[in-house]
Amino acid sequence: MEKLKQIMTCAAVAALLPLGLHAGDGVKAEFLGGNNTLVRVTGEGRYLLLPVQENRDDAKINVLVDNETVKTLYVRLAGTGTDYTVPLDLSPYKGKKVSLLIETPEGHGQGLHECKSEVKDEIWFRTMSLGDTYDTTNREKYRPAYHHTPLYGWMNDPNGMFFKDGVWHLYYQHNPYGSKWQNMTWGHSTSRDLVNWEHHRDAIEPDGIGSIFSGSCAIDTENSAGFGKNTVVAMYTSAARTQQQSLAWSTDGGMTFHKYDGNPTLTLDSEARDPNMFRNPETGEWTLVLAHALDHEMLIFTSPDMKEWTLQSAFGKGLGSQEGVWECPDLFELPVPGGKNSKWVLICNINPGGPFGGSAAQYFIGDFDGHKFTADTDKDGKVPTKWMDYGKDHYATVSWSDAPDNRRVVIGWMSNWEYAADVPTHQYRSANTLPREMRLFRGSDGDLYLASEPASELLALRGDAVAESGKKTLGATPVKYTLPASTEGLCEITASFDAGRKGVFEITLGNAAGEHVTMKYNASDRTMTFDRTEAGVSDFSERFPAVTVAPTRENNGKVELRIFVDRSSVELFGNGGRFAMTNLVFPTSPYLDLSVSAPSGKVKLNSLKVYSIK
C-alpha cells in the first residue's frame, strides 16, 4: 500500500508540473510520474540529438509516430554529464507527429520536492535538441587513420560482405545510439579499393522479431529465392529471447533491404546464430553454416531456395578450443600449393578461449562433400587447434562472397570482448583489421596452414620511404630510425632478417614518454613475441597488458616482416602471412622511434624500409 501511495504521489506531482518544460527549441518534455517521460517533437529538424552518459544504465525509448510505436531504442541517457550525443533520424516521419515515451531505469523521487528536483536535474531532459546536421568530425585521438571505423557509435562483427559491380560491401554490427553494445543493427560501408571507405545509412534495423545479429550475404544469380535475378540476399540472426534466422533482400546492389514476410525462416530450440550461406556449384544447392553457440559446434544445412533448410550434419564437438561460445563461421575452398588438389577451410570464431585470453579466430582444414565437413588430422591422428592470428585483437573474421579472380579476402573485428567496451574512445568504439587475403601453405612440420597476407590493394597506402637500410650485422647496440613525425608515426615497415639457427632479434617502437612495444624473434624455438605491457594507456582493463607469441612455421631463421602502425594498433605479418599478430595500443604520444637489435648475438639485417602512409 505504501508503494502504491508513492507511485500515486509522483503521478499527482506530474499533473502539477508545468507541461512546458523544454529540453530545447522544438522539443517539449513532460514528466509522467514514476520513471516515465513523454518527449514531444514540436519543431522542425532532421535529427533529434540525444545526450549520452556512458556510466548510466540504458533507458528504454519507444518512438511513437502518430501514437503508434515504430521502433524501440535503448540509450544511456545523460544524468549528470554528457559524454557525447547521438542522432535519431526523424526524416522518415516528416509531416507526422513524433514523440518519445522514455522509461528510465532509475525511478524519480517520491515526494513533491524530490520529483521536481529529479526532473529538473536530468541533463537529457533539459538538453535534447533538434538539428538538421549531426557533426561526425573526428574528435578522437586514437581513431585509426587507415583502418575502417564507424563514423560514430559501437561496432563489432563484420557482416554480410560481398563484392558486386566493382564495389566491396562491408556491413557490421552497429549501435547507432551509443558507443557500447546495444540496438544491434547492420551498419554499411563500401569501397572500390579496400583502402578508402564510404559510409552509408544503416542497412538492416531491428524489428518486432528481434535485434539484427551477424550473418552473410549472397548474390542469387538464378533467382532461386524468388526475390529476383541477381538480387543480394542477406541472412541474419533475429535475436530476442530466442535466436532465429531471417532473410532480407536488396534489388539496388545492397543499399536498401526488404525483409522477407515469412521470417524467421529457420528456427531451433537452442541458441544458434551467425548464418553463413553460399551457393555450392558442385551440388547446385545453397549451403548454410550456423554456429550452435553453446554446444560448441557448427551445424551444416542445405536448401534449394534459401528459405527451406535441411540439417545435414554437425561439426566440432570436442574439437579445437571448447572454452567459449562458437560464433561467426565461414567455410570456403582454397587450392593446395604445388598440386591440383584443394582443401576446405572452416573458420570458427570463439569467445572466450583464445590462446591469450578472450576472443580469437580458430580454423580447421579438411574436406567438404556438400553435406559434411571432415577435418584433417596431424601425424598423431589428432585434429589440431590452429589460430588465424596470434595477437589479442583479431576476432569475428569472415570473408567477402563473390570476390573477383577467385580471391578469398577476409576482414576481422580489431578488438577483444575482454575490454572492447572500455577502450579509451567515446565518439566511436572499435575498428576493423586490414583486409587480408587467404591462401594455404605447408609448414615445416608438413601440415597445411592458413596464411593471412595483407590484401594487395594495401600497397596503395605506401608513400615515400622515409627511412631505409641496406645489409648490416646487428648486435646488442640498437640501430635507430625515426618514424615520420608529419604523419604522427603512421607507417608501414618492411624488414628482412637472417637469424641463423639460434639468433634473436628485437624490433621496438617507442615514444619520448618511454612507452613502447617490442617484437622479438627467437630462432631456437621459431617464435615471434609481441610485448605491449608498456605500450601506453592500459588502466581501463587489467587484461589489456599482454605478451603474445606466434609460431613462425619455418626452420631456417629467415624472417620477412611487414608491420603496419596506425594510431591505436600494430599489425605484424611474417613471411607472406604465414604468421600474423594484431594488437591494439594506446600510446600517450605517437611512436616515432624505431630500433632494431640482436641482444644475444649477431643477426643479419638484409633490408629495412619505413614507408609513410598516404
Secondary structure in CASP SS format (residue, H / E / C, confidence):
PFRMAT SS
TARGET T0000
AUTHOR 0000-0000-0000
METHOD secondary structure of the structure
MODEL  1
M C 1.00
E H 1.00
K H 1.00
L H 1.00
K H 1.00
Q H 1.00
I H 1.00
M H 1.00
T H 1.00
C H 1.00
A H 1.00
A H 1.00
V H 1.00
A H 1.00
A H 1.00
L H 1.00
L C 1.00
P C 1.00
L C 1.00
G C 1.00
L E 1.00
H E 1.00
A E 1.00
G E 1.00
D C 1.00
G C 1.00
V E 1.00
K E 1.00
A E 1.00
E E 1.00
F E 1.00
L E 1.00
G E 1.00
G C 1.00
N C 1.00
N E 1.00
T E 1.00
L E 1.00
V E 1.00
R E 1.00
V E 1.00
T C 1.00
G C 1.00
E C 1.00
G C 1.00
R C 1.00
Y E 1.00
L E 1.00
L E 1.00
L E 1.00
P E 1.00
V E 1.00
Q C 1.00
E C 1.00
N C 1.00
R C 1.00
D C 1.00
D C 1.00
A E 1.00
K E 1.00
I E 1.00
N E 1.00
V E 1.00
L E 1.00
V E 1.00
D C 1.00
N C 1.00
E E 1.00
T E 1.00
V E 1.00
K E 1.00
T E 1.00
L E 1.00
Y E 1.00
V E 1.00
R C 1.00
L E 1.00
A C 1.00
G C 1.00
T C 1.00
G C 1.00
T C 1.00
D C 1.00
Y E 1.00
T E 1.00
V E 1.00
P E 1.00
L E 1.00
D E 1.00
L C 1.00
S H 1.00
P H 1.00
Y H 1.00
K C 1.00
G C 1.00
K C 1.00
K C 1.00
V E 1.00
S E 1.00
L E 1.00
L E 1.00
I E 1.00
E E 1.00
T C 1.00
P C 1.00
E C 1.00
G C 1.00
H C 1.00
G C 1.00
Q C 1.00
G C 1.00
L H 1.00
H H 1.00
E H 1.00
C H 1.00
K H 1.00
S H 1.00
E H 1.00
V H 1.00
K H 1.00
D H 1.00
E C 1.00
I H 1.00
W H 1.00
F H 1.00
R H 1.00
T H 1.00
M C 1.00
S E 1.00
L E 1.00
G E 1.00
D C 1.00
T C 1.00
Y C 1.00
D C 1.00
T C 1.00
T C 1.00
N C 1.00
R C 1.00
E C 1.00
K C 1.00
Y C 1.00
R C 1.00
P C 1.00
A C 1.00
Y C 1.00
H C 1.00
H C 1.00
T C 1.00
P C 1.00
L C 1.00
Y C 1.00
G E 1.00
W E 1.00
M E 1.00
N E 1.00
D E 1.00
P E 1.00
N E 1.00
G E 1.00
M E 1.00
F E 1.00
F E 1.00
K E 1.00
D C 1.00
G C 1.00
V E 1.00
W E 1.00
H E 1.00
L E 1.00
Y E 1.00
Y E 1.00
Q E 1.00
H E 1.00
N E 1.00
P C 1.00
Y C 1.00
G C 1.00
S C 1.00
K C 1.00
W C 1.00
Q C 1.00
N C 1.00
M C 1.00
T E 1.00
W E 1.00
G E 1.00
H E 1.00
S E 1.00
T E 1.00
S E 1.00
R C 1.00
D C 1.00
L C 1.00
V C 1.00
N C 1.00
W C 1.00
E E 1.00
H E 1.00
H E 1.00
R E 1.00
D E 1.00
A E 1.00
I E 1.00
E C 1.00
P C 1.00
D E 1.00
G C 1.00
I C 1.00
G E 1.00
S E 1.00
I E 1.00
F E 1.00
S E 1.00
G E 1.00
S E 1.00
C E 1.00
A E 1.00
I E 1.00
D E 1.00
T C 1.00
E C 1.00
N C 1.00
S C 1.00
A C 1.00
G C 1.00
F C 1.00
G C 1.00
K C 1.00
N C 1.00
T E 1.00
V E 1.00
V E 1.00
A E 1.00
M E 1.00
Y E 1.00
T E 1.00
S E 1.00
A E 1.00
A C 1.00
R C 1.00
T C 1.00
Q E 1.00
Q E 1.00
Q E 1.00
S E 1.00
L E 1.00
A E 1.00
W E 1.00
S E 1.00
T C 1.00
D C 1.00
G C 1.00
G C 1.00
M C 1.00
T C 1.00
F C 1.00
H E 1.00
K E 1.00
Y C 1.00
D C 1.00
G C 1.00
N C 1.00
P C 1.00
T C 1.00
L E 1.00
T C 1.00
L C 1.00
D C 1.00
S C 1.00
E C 1.00
A C 1.00
R E 1.00
D E 1.00
P E 1.00
N E 1.00
M E 1.00
F E 1.00
R E 1.00
N E 1.00
P C 1.00
E C 1.00
T C 1.00
G C 1.00
E E 1.00
W E 1.00
T E 1.00
L E 1.00
V E 1.00
L E 1.00
A E 1.00
H E 1.00
A H 1.00
L H 1.00
D H 1.00
H C 1.00
E E 1.00
M E 1.00
L E 1.00
I E 1.00
F E 1.00
T E 1.00
S E 1.00
P C 1.00
D C 1.00
M C 1.00
K C 1.00
E C 1.00
W C 1.00
T E 1.00
L E 1.00
Q E 1.00
S E 1.00
A E 1.00
F E 1.00
G C 1.00
K C 1.00
G C 1.00
L C 1.00
G C 1.00
S C 1.00
Q C 1.00
E C 1.00
G C 1.00
V E 1.00
W E 1.00
E E 1.00
C E 1.00
P E 1.00
D E 1.00
L E 1.00
F E 1.00
E E 1.00
L E 1.00
P E 1.00
V C 1.00
P C 1.00
G C 1.00
G C 1.00
K C 1.00
N C 1.00
S E 1.00
K E 1.00
W E 1.00
V E 1.00
L E 1.00
I E 1.00
C E 1.00
N E 1.00
I E 1.00
N E 1.00
P C 1.00
G C 1.00
G C 1.00
P C 1.00
F C 1.00
G C 1.00
G C 1.00
S C 1.00
A E 1.00
A E 1.00
Q E 1.00
Y E 1.00
F E 1.00
I E 1.00
G E 1.00
D E 1.00
F E 1.00
D C 1.00
G C 1.00
H C 1.00
K C 1.00
F E 1.00
T E 1.00
A E 1.00
D C 1.00
T C 1.00
D C 1.00
K C 1.00
D C 1.00
G C 1.00
K C 1.00
V C 1.00
P C 1.00
T C 1.00
K E 1.00
W E 1.00
M C 1.00
D C 1.00
Y C 1.00
G C 1.00
K C 1.00
D C 1.00
H C 1.00
Y E 1.00
A E 1.00
T E 1.00
V E 1.00
S E 1.00
W C 1.00
S E 1.00
D C 1.00
A C 1.00
P H 1.00
D H 1.00
N H 1.00
R C 1.00
R C 1.00
V E 1.00
V E 1.00
I E 1.00
G E 1.00
W E 1.00
M E 1.00
S C 1.00
N C 1.00
W C 1.00
E C 1.00
Y C 1.00
A H 1.00
A H 1.00
D H 1.00
V C 1.00
P C 1.00
T C 1.00
H C 1.00
Q C 1.00
Y E 1.00
R E 1.00
S C 1.00
A E 1.00
N E 1.00
T C 1.00
L C 1.00
P C 1.00
R E 1.00
E E 1.00
M E 1.00
R E 1.00
L E 1.00
F E 1.00
R E 1.00
G C 1.00
S C 1.00
D C 1.00
G C 1.00
D C 1.00
L E 1.00
Y E 1.00
L E 1.00
A E 1.00
S E 1.00
E E 1.00
P E 1.00
A C 1.00
S H 1.00
E H 1.00
L H 1.00
L H 1.00
A H 1.00
L H 1.00
R E 1.00
G E 1.00
D E 1.00
A E 1.00
V E 1.00
A E 1.00
E E 1.00
S E 1.00
G C 1.00
K C 1.00
K E 1.00
T E 1.00
L E 1.00
G C 1.00
A C 1.00
T C 1.00
P C 1.00
V E 1.00
K E 1.00
Y E 1.00
T E 1.00
L C 1.00
P C 1.00
A H 1.00
S H 1.00
T H 1.00
E C 1.00
G C 1.00
L C 1.00
C E 1.00
E E 1.00
I E 1.00
T E 1.00
A E 1.00
S E 1.00
F E 1.00
D E 1.00
A C 1.00
G C 1.00
R C 1.00
K C 1.00
G C 1.00
V E 1.00
F E 1.00
E E 1.00
I E 1.00
T E 1.00
L E 1.00
G E 1.00
N C 1.00
A C 1.00
A C 1.00
G C 1.00
E C 1.00
H E 1.00
V E 1.00
T E 1.00
M E 1.00
K E 1.00
Y E 1.00
N E 1.00
A C 1.00
S C 1.00
D C 1.00
R C 1.00
T E 1.00
M E 1.00
T E 1.00
F E 1.00
D E 1.00
R C 1.00
T C 1.00
E C 1.00
A C 1.00
G C 1.00
V C 1.00
S C 1.00
D C 1.00
F C 1.00
S C 1.00
E C 1.00
R C 1.00
F C 1.00
P C 1.00
A C 1.00
V E 1.00
T E 1.00
V E 1.00
A E 1.00
P E 1.00
T C 1.00
R C 1.00
E C 1.00
N C 1.00
N C 1.00
G C 1.00
K E 1.00
V E 1.00
E E 1.00
L E 1.00
R E 1.00
I E 1.00
F E 1.00
V E 1.00
D E 1.00
R C 1.00
S C 1.00
S E 1.00
V E 1.00
E E 1.00
L E 1.00
F E 1.00
G E 1.00
N C 1.00
G C 1.00
G C 1.00
R C 1.00
F E 1.00
A E 1.00
M E 1.00
T E 1.00
N E 1.00
L E 1.00
V C 1.00
F C 1.00
P C 1.00
T C 1.00
S C 1.00
P C 1.00
Y C 1.00
L C 1.00
D E 1.00
L E 1.00
S E 1.00
V E 1.00
S E 1.00
A C 1.00
P C 1.00
S C 1.00
G C 1.00
K C 1.00
V E 1.00
K E 1.00
L E 1.00
N E 1.00
S E 1.00
L E 1.00
K E 1.00
V E 1.00
Y E 1.00
S E 1.00
I E 1.00
K C 1.00
END
